[in-house]
Amino acid sequence: MKAEGHPDYHTITVKMTDGTTYQTRSTYGKEGDVLSLDIDPLTHPAWLGGTQKILEKGALSKFEKRFAGFGALSSSGKKDEDKK
């Protein structure tokens, strides 16, 4: 196996959005570099309230709200349009 076949694996510092840091090993950058995160478990909606928080502001909820009654069945099992 070639010696150049693998990337350099070294220690870097990861900086979270709240300013806390921790050290880990990675192929990112070079030895001693700092990786500053824009999104992490402290700020991402998926960790702050689950998928519900994401969906209520997203395109899916707008679509569902806009077309809520489209093609809805009445209690008799027929479409509302069929009654006319």
Secondary structure, 3 states (H helix, E strand, C coil): CCHHHCCCCEEEEEECCCCCEEEEEECCCCCCCEEECCCCCCCCHHHHHHHHHHHCCCHHHHHHHHCCCCCCECCCCCEHHHHC
